[in-house]
């Protein structure tokens, strides 16, 4: 069974002096609760090289499960009055892009100008995982 995954984001009307800033939320699992269904999400996953499997895992791990998405939505709505939108990941995922390269995790893509903020668990931030916010001004 394929595990449904979602890209979560918020659009802030005003953020750091800019209007309509899109923030992409990324769960940081740090190996604590990696997805276990890579084979169902990516055809021939087991036949990929170790390097490609690593990049594909890193990419997929940036998506939220339905349970994680609901926890993030609840937290950000209750604590920050920040709505969270989500786009489902279309599966099965091709393990290459149009140029034949494996997908690049957003948090490691150095070509963009995005800024990355890590939000770690604290008493005030009581999600069961850390979260990163990626945005571009």
ABEGO torsion letter per residue (X at the ends): XBBBBBBBBBBBABBGGBBGBBBBBBBBAGGABBBAAAAAABBGAAABBAAAAAAAAAAAAABBBAAAAAAAAAAAAAAAGBBBBBBBBBOBBBABBAAGBBBBBAAABAABABBBBBBBBBAABABABBBBBBBBX
